[in-house]
Amino acid sequence: RRALKKQRQCYDQEFTNFVMKEARLLAEKREKSFGFEWHVDHIVPLNSKSVCGLHVWANFELLPSEVNRKKSNKYWPDMPE
């Protein structure tokens, strides 16, 4: 997984790292506020049968852990059929 993530990094790695750190902090705050776990997720999966997304700031989203587990690496919004 780490190797795949490293291969899919972009030119703006410093900003991507900043956004990821902020997203993780927001996930912690939401966990304290709502009482359940949140995950920082890739909107387009890094590795699936139909697509390989990028580990870039624009491909992050914050989801409740239960939703993220159901999504797995098989789905992203507006996924072509």
PyMOL Python script that loads the backbone (N, CA, C, O; Angstrom):
from pymol import cmd

cmd.read_pdbstr("""\
ATOM      1  N   ARG A   1       0.833  -1.192   0.000  1.00  0.00           N
ATOM      2  CA  ARG A   1       0.000   0.000   0.000  1.00  0.00           C
ATOM      3  C   ARG A   1       0.876   1.253   0.000  1.00  0.00           C
ATOM      4  O   ARG A   1       0.611   2.194  -0.747  1.00  0.00           O
ATOM      5  N   ARG A   2       1.898   1.267   0.820  1.00  0.00           N
ATOM      6  CA  ARG A   2       2.788   2.438   0.851  1.00  0.00           C
ATOM      7  C   ARG A   2       3.487   2.643  -0.486  1.00  0.00           C
ATOM      8  O   ARG A   2       3.652   3.776  -0.938  1.00  0.00           O
ATOM      9  N   ALA A   3       3.893   1.556  -1.110  1.00  0.00           N
ATOM     10  CA  ALA A   3       4.559   1.656  -2.411  1.00  0.00           C
ATOM     11  C   ALA A   3       3.606   2.213  -3.464  1.00  0.00           C
ATOM     12  O   ALA A   3       3.990   3.058  -4.272  1.00  0.00           O
ATOM     13  N   LEU A   4       2.370   1.738  -3.452  1.00  0.00           N
ATOM     14  CA  LEU A   4       1.376   2.254  -4.400  1.00  0.00           C
ATOM     15  C   LEU A   4       1.140   3.741  -4.180  1.00  0.00           C
ATOM     16  O   LEU A   4       1.057   4.517  -5.133  1.00  0.00           O
ATOM     17  N   LYS A   5       1.031   4.132  -2.907  1.00  0.00           N
ATOM     18  CA  LYS A   5       0.794   5.538  -2.597  1.00  0.00           C
ATOM     19  C   LYS A   5       1.962   6.388  -3.076  1.00  0.00           C
ATOM     20  O   LYS A   5       1.763   7.470  -3.628  1.00  0.00           O
ATOM     21  N   LYS A   6       3.159   5.907  -2.867  1.00  0.00           N
ATOM     22  CA  LYS A   6       4.345   6.659  -3.275  1.00  0.00           C
ATOM     23  C   LYS A   6       4.412   6.825  -4.798  1.00  0.00           C
ATOM     24  O   LYS A   6       4.830   7.873  -5.289  1.00  0.00           O
ATOM     25  N   GLN A   7       4.005   5.806  -5.537  1.00  0.00           N
ATOM     26  CA  GLN A   7       4.008   5.871  -6.998  1.00  0.00           C
ATOM     27  C   GLN A   7       2.988   6.859  -7.533  1.00  0.00           C
ATOM     28  O   GLN A   7       3.139   7.365  -8.646  1.00  0.00           O
ATOM     29  N   ARG A   8       1.945   7.141  -6.750  1.00  0.00           N
ATOM     30  CA  ARG A   8       0.848   7.988  -7.229  1.00  0.00           C
ATOM     31  C   ARG A   8       0.862   9.378  -6.608  1.00  0.00           C
ATOM     32  O   ARG A   8      -0.180  10.029  -6.526  1.00  0.00           O
ATOM     33  N   GLN A   9       2.019   9.836  -6.175  1.00  0.00           N
ATOM     34  CA  GLN A   9       2.141  11.165  -5.611  1.00  0.00           C
ATOM     35  C   GLN A   9       2.376  12.179  -6.715  1.00  0.00           C
ATOM     36  O   GLN A   9       2.800  11.834  -7.818  1.00  0.00           O
ATOM     37  N   CYS A  10       2.095  13.427  -6.401  1.00  0.00           N
ATOM     38  CA  CYS A  10       2.158  14.457  -7.423  1.00  0.00           C
ATOM     39  C   CYS A  10       3.253  15.464  -7.148  1.00  0.00           C
ATOM     40  O   CYS A  10       3.999  15.348  -6.176  1.00  0.00           O
ATOM     41  N   TYR A  11       3.336  16.443  -8.010  1.00  0.00           N
ATOM     42  CA  TYR A  11       4.343  17.494  -7.916  1.00  0.00           C
ATOM     43  C   TYR A  11       4.164  18.360  -6.672  1.00  0.00           C
ATOM     44  O   TYR A  11       5.140  18.927  -6.184  1.00  0.00           O
ATOM     45  N   ASP A  12       2.950  18.477  -6.150  1.00  0.00           N
ATOM     46  CA  ASP A  12       2.655  19.369  -5.035  1.00  0.00           C
ATOM     47  C   ASP A  12       2.602  18.589  -3.723  1.00  0.00           C
ATOM     48  O   ASP A  12       1.626  18.689  -2.980  1.00  0.00           O
ATOM     49  N   GLN A  13       3.632  17.825  -3.439  1.00  0.00           N
ATOM     50  CA  GLN A  13       3.633  16.931  -2.292  1.00  0.00           C
ATOM     51  C   GLN A  13       3.553  17.677  -0.964  1.00  0.00           C
ATOM     52  O   GLN A  13       2.919  17.191  -0.027  1.00  0.00           O
ATOM     53  N   GLU A  14       4.173  18.833  -0.866  1.00  0.00           N
ATOM     54  CA  GLU A  14       4.148  19.594   0.386  1.00  0.00           C
ATOM     55  C   GLU A  14       2.710  19.993   0.752  1.00  0.00           C
ATOM     56  O   GLU A  14       2.303  19.855   1.906  1.00  0.00           O
ATOM     57  N   PHE A  15       1.949  20.484  -0.221  1.00  0.00           N
ATOM     58  CA  PHE A  15       0.560  20.865   0.028  1.00  0.00           C
ATOM     59  C   PHE A  15      -0.291  19.632   0.321  1.00  0.00           C
ATOM     60  O   PHE A  15      -1.154  19.672   1.198  1.00  0.00           O
ATOM     61  N   THR A  16      -0.061  18.553  -0.393  1.00  0.00           N
ATOM     62  CA  THR A  16      -0.790  17.308  -0.146  1.00  0.00           C
ATOM     63  C   THR A  16      -0.564  16.833   1.284  1.00  0.00           C
ATOM     64  O   THR A  16      -1.513  16.428   1.956  1.00  0.00           O
ATOM     65  N   ASN A  17       0.669  16.877   1.755  1.00  0.00           N
ATOM     66  CA  ASN A  17       0.973  16.479   3.134  1.00  0.00           C
ATOM     67  C   ASN A  17       0.262  17.382   4.138  1.00  0.00           C
ATOM     68  O   ASN A  17      -0.249  16.906   5.152  1.00  0.00           O
ATOM     69  N   PHE A  18       0.230  18.689   3.857  1.00  0.00           N
ATOM     70  CA  PHE A  18      -0.458  19.638   4.728  1.00  0.00           C
ATOM     71  C   PHE A  18      -1.955  19.323   4.804  1.00  0.00           C
ATOM     72  O   PHE A  18      -2.525  19.284   5.894  1.00  0.00           O
ATOM     73  N   VAL A  19      -2.586  19.099   3.661  1.00  0.00           N
ATOM     74  CA  VAL A  19      -4.023  18.808   3.632  1.00  0.00           C
ATOM     75  C   VAL A  19      -4.310  17.495   4.360  1.00  0.00           C
ATOM     76  O   VAL A  19      -5.300  17.405   5.087  1.00  0.00           O
ATOM     77  N   MET A  20      -3.473  16.484   4.182  1.00  0.00           N
ATOM     78  CA  MET A  20      -3.668  15.205   4.872  1.00  0.00           C
ATOM     79  C   MET A  20      -3.571  15.387   6.385  1.00  0.00           C
ATOM     80  O   MET A  20      -4.375  14.825   7.129  1.00  0.00           O
ATOM     81  N   LYS A  21      -2.603  16.159   6.840  1.00  0.00           N
ATOM     82  CA  LYS A  21      -2.444  16.406   8.275  1.00  0.00           C
ATOM     83  C   LYS A  21      -3.675  17.128   8.827  1.00  0.00           C
ATOM     84  O   LYS A  21      -4.179  16.768   9.891  1.00  0.00           O
ATOM     85  N   GLU A  22      -4.157  18.136   8.116  1.00  0.00           N
ATOM     86  CA  GLU A  22      -5.348  18.874   8.549  1.00  0.00           C
ATOM     87  C   GLU A  22      -6.580  17.967   8.558  1.00  0.00           C
ATOM     88  O   GLU A  22      -7.412  18.059   9.462  1.00  0.00           O
ATOM     89  N   ALA A  23      -6.699  17.100   7.567  1.00  0.00           N
ATOM     90  CA  ALA A  23      -7.835  16.178   7.503  1.00  0.00           C
ATOM     91  C   ALA A  23      -7.808  15.208   8.680  1.00  0.00           C
ATOM     92  O   ALA A  23      -8.853  14.891   9.248  1.00  0.00           O
ATOM     93  N   ARG A  24      -6.634  14.743   9.043  1.00  0.00           N
ATOM     94  CA  ARG A  24      -6.529  13.836  10.195  1.00  0.00           C
ATOM     95  C   ARG A  24      -6.915  14.544  11.492  1.00  0.00           C
ATOM     96  O   ARG A  24      -7.574  13.955  12.349  1.00  0.00           O
ATOM     97  N   LEU A  25      -6.504  15.810  11.638  1.00  0.00           N
ATOM     98  CA  LEU A  25      -6.887  16.585  12.819  1.00  0.00           C
ATOM     99  C   LEU A  25      -8.403  16.787  12.859  1.00  0.00           C
ATOM    100  O   LEU A  25      -9.015  16.679  13.921  1.00  0.00           O
ATOM    101  N   LEU A  26      -9.005  17.077  11.714  1.00  0.00           N
ATOM    102  CA  LEU A  26     -10.454  17.240  11.644  1.00  0.00           C
ATOM    103  C   LEU A  26     -11.166  15.929  11.981  1.00  0.00           C
ATOM    104  O   LEU A  26     -12.199  15.938  12.650  1.00  0.00           O
ATOM    105  N   ALA A  27     -10.621  14.813  11.522  1.00  0.00           N
ATOM    106  CA  ALA A  27     -11.202  13.504  11.838  1.00  0.00           C
ATOM    107  C   ALA A  27     -11.196  13.277  13.354  1.00  0.00           C
ATOM    108  O   ALA A  27     -12.176  12.777  13.907  1.00  0.00           O
ATOM    109  N   GLU A  28     -10.110  13.639  14.021  1.00  0.00           N
ATOM    110  CA  GLU A  28     -10.033  13.495  15.484  1.00  0.00           C
ATOM    111  C   GLU A  28     -11.089  14.360  16.165  1.00  0.00           C
ATOM    112  O   GLU A  28     -11.745  13.912  17.105  1.00  0.00           O
ATOM    113  N   LYS A  29     -11.255  15.590  15.698  1.00  0.00           N
ATOM    114  CA  LYS A  29     -12.255  16.488  16.291  1.00  0.00           C
ATOM    115  C   LYS A  29     -13.668  15.951  16.083  1.00  0.00           C
ATOM    116  O   LYS A  29     -14.501  16.011  16.987  1.00  0.00           O
ATOM    117  N   ARG A  30     -13.929  15.434  14.903  1.00  0.00           N
ATOM    118  CA  ARG A  30     -15.259  14.876  14.638  1.00  0.00           C
ATOM    119  C   ARG A  30     -15.519  13.645  15.499  1.00  0.00           C
ATOM    120  O   ARG A  30     -16.638  13.444  15.972  1.00  0.00           O
ATOM    121  N   GLU A  31     -14.488  12.818  15.707  1.00  0.00           N
ATOM    122  CA  GLU A  31     -14.658  11.644  16.561  1.00  0.00           C
ATOM    123  C   GLU A  31     -15.058  12.061  17.965  1.00  0.00           C
ATOM    124  O   GLU A  31     -15.933  11.444  18.572  1.00  0.00           O
ATOM    125  N   LYS A  32     -14.420  13.112  18.491  1.00  0.00           N
ATOM    126  CA  LYS A  32     -14.750  13.596  19.837  1.00  0.00           C
ATOM    127  C   LYS A  32     -16.155  14.190  19.863  1.00  0.00           C
ATOM    128  O   LYS A  32     -16.886  13.999  20.836  1.00  0.00           O
ATOM    129  N   SER A  33     -16.541  14.902  18.816  1.00  0.00           N
ATOM    130  CA  SER A  33     -17.853  15.559  18.775  1.00  0.00           C
ATOM    131  C   SER A  33     -18.995  14.578  18.566  1.00  0.00           C
ATOM    132  O   SER A  33     -20.016  14.658  19.248  1.00  0.00           O
ATOM    133  N   PHE A  34     -18.830  13.649  17.623  1.00  0.00           N
ATOM    134  CA  PHE A  34     -19.919  12.765  17.244  1.00  0.00           C
ATOM    135  C   PHE A  34     -19.894  11.412  17.956  1.00  0.00           C
ATOM    136  O   PHE A  34     -20.914  10.726  18.027  1.00  0.00           O
ATOM    137  N   GLY A  35     -18.736  11.030  18.481  1.00  0.00           N
ATOM    138  CA  GLY A  35     -18.649   9.782  19.228  1.00  0.00           C
ATOM    139  C   GLY A  35     -18.437   8.540  18.385  1.00  0.00           C
ATOM    140  O   GLY A  35     -18.594   7.425  18.884  1.00  0.00           O
ATOM    141  N   PHE A  36     -18.084   8.705  17.117  1.00  0.00           N
ATOM    142  CA  PHE A  36     -17.727   7.544  16.295  1.00  0.00           C
ATOM    143  C   PHE A  36     -16.543   7.904  15.411  1.00  0.00           C
ATOM    144  O   PHE A  36     -16.226   9.076  15.212  1.00  0.00           O
ATOM    145  N   GLU A  37     -15.897   6.867  14.886  1.00  0.00           N
ATOM    146  CA  GLU A  37     -14.637   7.021  14.152  1.00  0.00           C
ATOM    147  C   GLU A  37     -14.843   7.579  12.745  1.00  0.00           C
ATOM    148  O   GLU A  37     -15.821   7.254  12.071  1.00  0.00           O
ATOM    149  N   TRP A  38     -13.906   8.424  12.314  1.00  0.00           N
ATOM    150  CA  TRP A  38     -13.894   8.995  10.966  1.00  0.00           C
ATOM    151  C   TRP A  38     -12.592   8.608  10.275  1.00  0.00           C
ATOM    152  O   TRP A  38     -11.567   8.449  10.938  1.00  0.00           O
ATOM    153  N   HIS A  39     -12.619   8.454   8.954  1.00  0.00           N
ATOM    154  CA  HIS A  39     -11.440   8.111   8.157  1.00  0.00           C
ATOM    155  C   HIS A  39     -11.179   9.158   7.096  1.00  0.00           C
ATOM    156  O   HIS A  39     -12.112   9.734   6.537  1.00  0.00           O
ATOM    157  N   VAL A  40      -9.907   9.404   6.820  1.00  0.00           N
ATOM    158  CA  VAL A  40      -9.515  10.173   5.641  1.00  0.00           C
ATOM    159  C   VAL A  40      -9.407   9.151   4.520  1.00  0.00           C
ATOM    160  O   VAL A  40      -8.643   8.190   4.616  1.00  0.00           O
ATOM    161  N   ASP A  41     -10.173   9.361   3.462  1.00  0.00           N
ATOM    162  CA  ASP A  41     -10.302   8.374   2.394  1.00  0.00           C
ATOM    163  C   ASP A  41      -9.899   8.981   1.060  1.00  0.00           C
ATOM    164  O   ASP A  41      -9.945  10.198   0.880  1.00  0.00           O
ATOM    165  N   HIS A  42      -9.509   8.134   0.137  1.00  0.00           N
ATOM    166  CA  HIS A  42      -9.280   8.569  -1.246  1.00  0.00           C
ATOM    167  C   HIS A  42     -10.601   8.462  -1.992  1.00  0.00           C
ATOM    168  O   HIS A  42     -11.227   7.403  -1.996  1.00  0.00           O
ATOM    169  N   ILE A  43     -11.026   9.542  -2.618  1.00  0.00           N
ATOM    170  CA  ILE A  43     -12.282   9.548  -3.365  1.00  0.00           C
ATOM    171  C   ILE A  43     -12.205   8.519  -4.490  1.00  0.00           C
ATOM    172  O   ILE A  43     -13.061   7.640  -4.594  1.00  0.00           O
ATOM    173  N   VAL A  44     -11.189   8.629  -5.320  1.00  0.00           N
ATOM    174  CA  VAL A  44     -10.914   7.618  -6.341  1.00  0.00           C
ATOM    175  C   VAL A  44      -9.868   6.686  -5.736  1.00  0.00           C
ATOM    176  O   VAL A  44      -8.770   7.137  -5.410  1.00  0.00           O
ATOM    177  N   PRO A  45     -10.176   5.410  -5.579  1.00  0.00           N
ATOM    178  CA  PRO A  45      -9.257   4.481  -4.905  1.00  0.00           C
ATOM    179  C   PRO A  45      -7.862   4.458  -5.533  1.00  0.00           C
ATOM    180  O   PRO A  45      -7.706   4.625  -6.743  1.00  0.00           O
ATOM    181  N   LEU A  46      -6.857   4.247  -4.686  1.00  0.00           N
ATOM    182  CA  LEU A  46      -5.483   4.153  -5.182  1.00  0.00           C
ATOM    183  C   LEU A  46      -5.284   2.926  -6.047  1.00  0.00           C
ATOM    184  O   LEU A  46      -4.485   2.936  -6.983  1.00  0.00           O
ATOM    185  N   ASN A  47      -6.016   1.867  -5.729  1.00  0.00           N
ATOM    186  CA  ASN A  47      -5.840   0.633  -6.479  1.00  0.00           C
ATOM    187  C   ASN A  47      -7.141  -0.156  -6.479  1.00  0.00           C
ATOM    188  O   ASN A  47      -7.599  -0.615  -5.433  1.00  0.00           O
ATOM    189  N   SER A  48      -7.726  -0.309  -7.644  1.00  0.00           N
ATOM    190  CA  SER A  48      -8.904  -1.157  -7.790  1.00  0.00           C
ATOM    191  C   SER A  48      -8.856  -1.785  -9.180  1.00  0.00           C
ATOM    192  O   SER A  48      -7.952  -1.492  -9.963  1.00  0.00           O
ATOM    193  N   LYS A  49      -9.815  -2.636  -9.486  1.00  0.00           N
ATOM    194  CA  LYS A  49      -9.804  -3.317 -10.778  1.00  0.00           C
ATOM    195  C   LYS A  49     -10.027  -2.358 -11.944  1.00  0.00           C
ATOM    196  O   LYS A  49      -9.517  -2.584 -13.041  1.00  0.00           O
ATOM    197  N   SER A  50     -10.794  -1.281 -11.709  1.00  0.00           N
ATOM    198  CA  SER A  50     -11.156  -0.417 -12.824  1.00  0.00           C
ATOM    199  C   SER A  50     -10.431   0.924 -12.861  1.00  0.00           C
ATOM    200  O   SER A  50     -10.508   1.626 -13.870  1.00  0.00           O
ATOM    201  N   VAL A  51      -9.725   1.305 -11.786  1.00  0.00           N
ATOM    202  CA  VAL A  51      -9.084   2.628 -11.761  1.00  0.00           C
ATOM    203  C   VAL A  51      -7.951   2.655 -10.751  1.00  0.00           C
ATOM    204  O   VAL A  51      -7.925   1.860  -9.812  1.00  0.00           O
ATOM    205  N   CYS A  52      -7.030   3.558 -10.947  1.00  0.00           N
ATOM    206  CA  CYS A  52      -5.967   3.826  -9.983  1.00  0.00           C
ATOM    207  C   CYS A  52      -5.921   5.333  -9.764  1.00  0.00           C
ATOM    208  O   CYS A  52      -5.505   6.081 -10.648  1.00  0.00           O
ATOM    209  N   GLY A  53      -6.345   5.773  -8.593  1.00  0.00           N
ATOM    210  CA  GLY A  53      -6.352   7.189  -8.272  1.00  0.00           C
ATOM    211  C   GLY A  53      -4.987   7.666  -7.812  1.00  0.00           C
ATOM    212  O   GLY A  53      -4.034   6.889  -7.738  1.00  0.00           O
ATOM    213  N   LEU A  54      -4.905   8.946  -7.506  1.00  0.00           N
ATOM    214  CA  LEU A  54      -3.657   9.555  -7.061  1.00  0.00           C
ATOM    215  C   LEU A  54      -3.734   9.921  -5.579  1.00  0.00           C
ATOM    216  O   LEU A  54      -4.807  10.220  -5.056  1.00  0.00           O
ATOM    217  N   HIS A  55      -2.582   9.892  -4.915  1.00  0.00           N
ATOM    218  CA  HIS A  55      -2.487  10.341  -3.531  1.00  0.00           C
ATOM    219  C   HIS A  55      -2.172  11.839  -3.572  1.00  0.00           C
ATOM    220  O   HIS A  55      -1.036  12.259  -3.351  1.00  0.00           O
ATOM    221  N   VAL A  56      -3.207  12.630  -3.859  1.00  0.00           N
ATOM    222  CA  VAL A  56      -3.082  14.083  -3.964  1.00  0.00           C
ATOM    223  C   VAL A  56      -4.187  14.724  -3.133  1.00  0.00           C
ATOM    224  O   VAL A  56      -5.206  14.093  -2.849  1.00  0.00           O
ATOM    225  N   TRP A  57      -3.981  15.977  -2.745  1.00  0.00           N
ATOM    226  CA  TRP A  57      -4.909  16.672  -1.854  1.00  0.00           C
ATOM    227  C   TRP A  57      -6.340  16.704  -2.392  1.00  0.00           C
ATOM    228  O   TRP A  57      -7.288  16.656  -1.609  1.00  0.00           O
ATOM    229  N   ALA A  58      -6.511  16.783  -3.688  1.00  0.00           N
ATOM    230  CA  ALA A  58      -7.854  16.875  -4.264  1.00  0.00           C
ATOM    231  C   ALA A  58      -8.589  15.528  -4.273  1.00  0.00           C
ATOM    232  O   ALA A  58      -9.764  15.469  -4.633  1.00  0.00           O
ATOM    233  N   ASN A  59      -7.915  14.467  -3.886  1.00  0.00           N
ATOM    234  CA  ASN A  59      -8.521  13.134  -3.890  1.00  0.00           C
ATOM    235  C   ASN A  59      -8.818  12.643  -2.470  1.00  0.00           C
ATOM    236  O   ASN A  59      -9.020  11.446  -2.266  1.00  0.00           O
ATOM    237  N   PHE A  60      -8.849  13.543  -1.493  1.00  0.00           N
ATOM    238  CA  PHE A  60      -9.137  13.170  -0.113  1.00  0.00           C
ATOM    239  C   PHE A  60     -10.567  13.565   0.258  1.00  0.00           C
ATOM    240  O   PHE A  60     -11.097  14.568  -0.220  1.00  0.00           O
ATOM    241  N   GLU A  61     -11.173  12.755   1.118  1.00  0.00           N
ATOM    242  CA  GLU A  61     -12.457  13.096   1.717  1.00  0.00           C
ATOM    243  C   GLU A  61     -12.494  12.514   3.122  1.00  0.00           C
ATOM    244  O   GLU A  61     -11.757  11.581   3.441  1.00  0.00           O
ATOM    245  N   LEU A  62     -13.349  13.069   3.947  1.00  0.00           N
ATOM    246  CA  LEU A  62     -13.511  12.602   5.311  1.00  0.00           C
ATOM    247  C   LEU A  62     -14.850  11.877   5.404  1.00  0.00           C
ATOM    248  O   LEU A  62     -15.898  12.447   5.102  1.00  0.00           O
ATOM    249  N   LEU A  63     -14.804  10.613   5.825  1.00  0.00           N
ATOM    250  CA  LEU A  63     -16.011   9.778   5.893  1.00  0.00           C
ATOM    251  C   LEU A  63     -16.120   9.102   7.249  1.00  0.00           C
ATOM    252  O   LEU A  63     -15.101   8.820   7.881  1.00  0.00           O
ATOM    253  N   PRO A  64     -17.337   8.837   7.707  1.00  0.00           N
ATOM    254  CA  PRO A  64     -17.470   7.960   8.869  1.00  0.00           C
ATOM    255  C   PRO A  64     -16.855   6.596   8.525  1.00  0.00           C
ATOM    256  O   PRO A  64     -16.978   6.120   7.397  1.00  0.00           O
ATOM    257  N   SER A  65     -16.210   5.992   9.482  1.00  0.00           N
ATOM    258  CA  SER A  65     -15.490   4.733   9.221  1.00  0.00           C
ATOM    259  C   SER A  65     -16.400   3.648   8.660  1.00  0.00           C
ATOM    260  O   SER A  65     -15.977   2.864   7.810  1.00  0.00           O
ATOM    261  N   GLU A  66     -17.643   3.595   9.127  1.00  0.00           N
ATOM    262  CA  GLU A  66     -18.574   2.575   8.638  1.00  0.00           C
ATOM    263  C   GLU A  66     -18.848   2.748   7.141  1.00  0.00           C
ATOM    264  O   GLU A  66     -18.896   1.764   6.404  1.00  0.00           O
ATOM    265  N   VAL A  67     -19.023   3.970   6.696  1.00  0.00           N
ATOM    266  CA  VAL A  67     -19.250   4.257   5.283  1.00  0.00           C
ATOM    267  C   VAL A  67     -18.016   3.896   4.471  1.00  0.00           C
ATOM    268  O   VAL A  67     -18.126   3.318   3.390  1.00  0.00           O
ATOM    269  N   ASN A  68     -16.844   4.235   4.991  1.00  0.00           N
ATOM    270  CA  ASN A  68     -15.596   3.941   4.282  1.00  0.00           C
ATOM    271  C   ASN A  68     -15.377   2.442   4.137  1.00  0.00           C
ATOM    272  O   ASN A  68     -14.926   1.982   3.088  1.00  0.00           O
ATOM    273  N   ARG A  69     -15.687   1.682   5.168  1.00  0.00           N
ATOM    274  CA  ARG A  69     -15.519   0.225   5.087  1.00  0.00           C
ATOM    275  C   ARG A  69     -16.453  -0.388   4.039  1.00  0.00           C
ATOM    276  O   ARG A  69     -16.067  -1.309   3.320  1.00  0.00           O
ATOM    277  N   LYS A  70     -17.677   0.127   3.959  1.00  0.00           N
ATOM    278  CA  LYS A  70     -18.616  -0.383   2.953  1.00  0.00           C
ATOM    279  C   LYS A  70     -18.155  -0.030   1.545  1.00  0.00           C
ATOM    280  O   LYS A  70     -18.311  -0.819   0.613  1.00  0.00           O
ATOM    281  N   LYS A  71     -17.588   1.162   1.399  1.00  0.00           N
ATOM    282  CA  LYS A  71     -17.110   1.628   0.092  1.00  0.00           C
ATOM    283  C   LYS A  71     -15.938   0.779  -0.382  1.00  0.00           C
ATOM    284  O   LYS A  71     -15.840   0.454  -1.565  1.00  0.00           O
ATOM    285  N   SER A  72     -15.059   0.422   0.533  1.00  0.00           N
ATOM    286  CA  SER A  72     -13.843  -0.336   0.233  1.00  0.00           C
ATOM    287  C   SER A  72     -13.072   0.365  -0.884  1.00  0.00           C
ATOM    288  O   SER A  72     -12.995   1.594  -0.884  1.00  0.00           O
ATOM    289  N   ASN A  73     -12.508  -0.363  -1.821  1.00  0.00           N
ATOM    290  CA  ASN A  73     -11.802   0.277  -2.948  1.00  0.00           C
ATOM    291  C   ASN A  73     -12.553   0.014  -4.251  1.00  0.00           C
ATOM    292  O   ASN A  73     -11.953  -0.037  -5.325  1.00  0.00           O
ATOM    293  N   LYS A  74     -13.878  -0.152  -4.144  1.00  0.00           N
ATOM    294  CA  LYS A  74     -14.672  -0.540  -5.312  1.00  0.00           C
ATOM    295  C   LYS A  74     -15.512   0.594  -5.890  1.00  0.00           C
ATOM    296  O   LYS A  74     -16.105   0.428  -6.956  1.00  0.00           O
ATOM    297  N   TYR A  75     -15.577   1.731  -5.224  1.00  0.00           N
ATOM    298  CA  TYR A  75     -16.550   2.746  -5.626  1.00  0.00           C
ATOM    299  C   TYR A  75     -15.987   4.145  -5.435  1.00  0.00           C
ATOM    300  O   TYR A  75     -15.190   4.391  -4.530  1.00  0.00           O
ATOM    301  N   TRP A  76     -16.410   5.053  -6.295  1.00  0.00           N
ATOM    302  CA  TRP A  76     -16.202   6.477  -6.078  1.00  0.00           C
ATOM    303  C   TRP A  76     -17.378   7.219  -6.703  1.00  0.00           C
ATOM    304  O   TRP A  76     -18.032   6.685  -7.599  1.00  0.00           O
ATOM    305  N   PRO A  77     -17.663   8.450  -6.245  1.00  0.00           N
ATOM    306  CA  PRO A  77     -18.814   9.179  -6.791  1.00  0.00           C
ATOM    307  C   PRO A  77     -18.731   9.325  -8.314  1.00  0.00           C
ATOM    308  O   PRO A  77     -17.643   9.482  -8.869  1.00  0.00           O
ATOM    309  N   ASP A  78     -19.853   9.272  -8.966  1.00  0.00           N
ATOM    310  CA  ASP A  78     -19.940   9.412 -10.421  1.00  0.00           C
ATOM    311  C   ASP A  78     -19.138   8.353 -11.164  1.00  0.00           C
ATOM    312  O   ASP A  78     -18.644   8.592 -12.266  1.00  0.00           O
ATOM    313  N   MET A  79     -19.013   7.182 -10.552  1.00  0.00           N
ATOM    314  CA  MET A  79     -18.258   6.090 -11.157  1.00  0.00           C
ATOM    315  C   MET A  79     -18.942   5.645 -12.443  1.00  0.00           C
ATOM    316  O   MET A  79     -20.142   5.370 -12.431  1.00  0.00           O
ATOM    317  N   PRO A  80     -18.205   5.566 -13.558  1.00  0.00           N
ATOM    318  CA  PRO A  80     -18.812   5.080 -14.793  1.00  0.00           C
ATOM    319  C   PRO A  80     -19.222   3.619 -14.662  1.00  0.00           C
ATOM    320  O   PRO A  80     -18.556   2.836 -13.985  1.00  0.00           O
ATOM    321  N   GLU A  81     -20.290   3.269 -15.295  1.00  0.00           N
ATOM    322  CA  GLU A  81     -20.798   1.889 -15.221  1.00  0.00           C
ATOM    323  C   GLU A  81     -19.965   0.963 -16.063  1.00  0.00           C
ATOM    324  O   GLU A  81     -20.243  -0.235 -16.123  1.00  0.00           O
TER     325      GLU A  81
END
""", "prot")
cmd.dss("prot")
cmd.show_as("cartoon", "prot")
cmd.util.cbc("prot")
cmd.orient("prot")
